[in-house]
Amino acid sequence: MKIKELCPDERPREKMRLRGVKALSNAELLAILLGGGIVGKNVTEIAQELLVSADGRLSLLGAMPLERLIGIKGIGEARAITIVTALELGRRSFEEAAVREKIAITSPELVYQVMFPTLKGLDHEECWVLYMNRANYVIGKEKITSGSLESTLIDTGRILKKAIEKQTTYIILVHNHPSGSPHPGMADIEQTQRLKRALNAVGIALMDHVVIAEGSFYSFSEERSGKML
């Protein structure tokens, strides 16, 4: 069915004008970005198939390589670039709000949302620190170390120095697992315990250590894993 054959309140653009942007599904928002359909498929159908290719997750869609997006029927280079650009703007908006507009980081899900776009698609591990004030607001973010496919070292001395300089109350440690599983290994556990002891000695708390993989995370403080849809 062609998009023009749909009822006006079922067409993404018209629906947004009538009911507001929050009334649109993810597929309808993508349809507006895509602009139009192709022979045999309207734009909403293409958008739905695009989401299916990412298991229905915008986070995975944002991590998808540009070449793969280009290869999806009905997308092509121009539309792939539009999608990647829009999702990156969303990521930067959230990250900016977290730092500048003082969004309190109160859960590992929020840590994932802030950090996944930075760590997505890497073929090596990286260790990052979020520096927090007493109200759980982010006052700084920094990459501490970069390692191999299977491991990275936590630079305890550097983290301590930076945390003291920033007059940090709490820190959140974040690192990625390119393997796809967020579950920590023995080295992750030992290094986390060592860092926690060092921070406690100077009156700074390790709020959490979040291990991020594609579409999932593990939280040390809550001792649980979770999926991000």
N, C-alpha and C positions, 0 to 999 in steps of 0.2 A: 504494500500500500504506500502511495506517495504521501509525503508529509502534508501536502495541501488538502488531501482527502480526509485528514483527521479533523475532529471537532476543534474549533478555535482554542478551547481551554485544555486541549490535549497536545497542542503544538508547543514545544518548549519556550519559544520566544513570547508567544501570546500568553501562555500560562504564567510566565514570570511577570509580565506586565499586569495581569489580572490579580495574581495571588502573591506575588513577591518571590524573591530568589530562594528563600528557605523552603518553599513549597516544591521545588524541583528535586528530583532524584539525581543521584550521581550520573546516571546515563543521560538524563536530560541536560544536565550542565555540560557534559562532554559534547552532546549533540550541538549545543550552541557554539562551542569552540570549533567544531568541525565544519559547521556552516551549511552543508548540503550533502545529499546522498549520491549514490551512483546508480547505474542502470540495474534495476531489480531489487534495490535496497534503499529504504529511506534513511535519513541521517540518524534517527533514533536507533534503528536496528544495527547500524554500524557501531554506534556508541556502546550498545549492549554487548555486542560481540567483542569489542575492545576490552570491556570490563571482564568478560569471561576469560579472556586470554591472561588476565592478571588475577585470576581466582576471585574476582569481585572486590579486590582490595586496591584502594587508591595508593596506599603506601608501596605496594608491589609495582603498580603501574608507573609510579614515579621513579622506581629503581630500574625499570626495564631499559636496556640499551637502545639507543636511537635507531640502530640498524634493524633491530627486531620490530620496532614500531613501524618503521618504513615498509617492512615486508608484509604487514597485515593488509589484506585487501580492503581498499577504500580509504586507507590512511595516506600513504605516500610521504615524501620528505617534508613538504610545507606543513601538512597537518601534524606530523610527528613533532616537528619543531615547536608548533603552537602548543601542543599538549605538554611537552617537557617544560616549556617556558612558563605556562600557567601554573603547573604544579610546583615549580621552583619558586615562583612569586609567593605562592601560598606558604611554602616552607619558610621563606625569608620573613614574611609577615609575622608568622607565629614566633619565630626566633627573635625578631626585633621586639615584639610585644613582651616576650618573656624577660628580656634584658632591660628594655627602656621603659615599658609601661608597668613593670613590676607585677608580672604574673607569678603568683606563688607556686613553686614546684612542690606538690603534695603527694605525688604518686609516681610509681615507675612508668605508668602509661604516659604521663606528661614528659618524663625524661626521654622516653622512646620518641615521642613526637618531636622534641627539640633536637635530638641527636641522630636519629636514623637517616635523615637526608644527608648529613655530613659523612656518615659511615657506609652508606649503601654502595654496593658494587665493588668494594675494595677487595683486592686479592691478598691482603696482609692485615694483621691486627694493628690497631691504633688504640692508645690509651689517652682519654681526655678527662679533664676535671671541670666540674661546675662549682664555682665558689659562691656560697650563699650567705646572706646576712641572717639576723635573728628572726626575721619574718618570713624566711624561706624564699626570698627574692634572689634571683641570679644577679650577682654583681661582677661576674667575670666568667669566661670560658676559655680553656686553653688545652691544646694538644701537648701531652707530656712526653710520650715516646711513640715510636713506630717500629713494629717488629716484623716477624715472618708470617707465613701462612698459618702457623699453628701456635704462635706465642708472641708475647711482648712483655717486657719487664716494666714493673711499676717503679718509677723513680721516686722513692719515698723522700729523699732529701730535697729534691726540687719542689715537690708538692708542699712540704712543710714550709720551705722558704717563701713560696708564693702565697700560701694561705696566711702566713703571719704578716707579710707585706700588705695584703689586702684587708687585714683585720677581719678575717673570715670567722663566722660562727660555726658553720657547717660546710662540708664539701660532699659532693656526690661524684663518685668515680664511675666512669663509663668506658667500656671497651667492646669491640666487636669480635664476632666469631665468623670468619668467612666460610667455615665449614657448613653453616646453616643451622647448627644446634646451639642454642643459647646456654645450655647447661655448663656450669663451671667445672674446670678440671682441678686436680689437686694443687697445681702451681697457682691457679687463680685464688683458691681458698687460702693457701699459705701466705701469699703476698698481701691479700686483703687483711688478714689478721695482723700481719706485721705493720701495715700502714695504720690500722685502727689503733694499735698500741702507741705508735709514735705520735699520732694526732692527739690522743687522750693525754699524753704527757705534757702537752702545751695548751690544753684546754679547748681543743677544737674537736668537734664530733664528726665522725664519718656517718653521714645520714644514710647512705646507701651505696652499693656498687651494683650497677646495672649492666648486664651483659646483653648485647644486642645482636640479633641475627636477622635474616630476611623475614620480616613479618612476625617476629616473636622476640621475647626478652626473658631474662631471669633476674629477679631482684634478690640480693643477699639479705636485705633488711627484713623482707617479708617471706623469704625462703619459699618463693613460688615462681613459676614460669607463667607466661601469658601470651596470647596471640593478639595481634593488632589487625583488625578487619579494615 
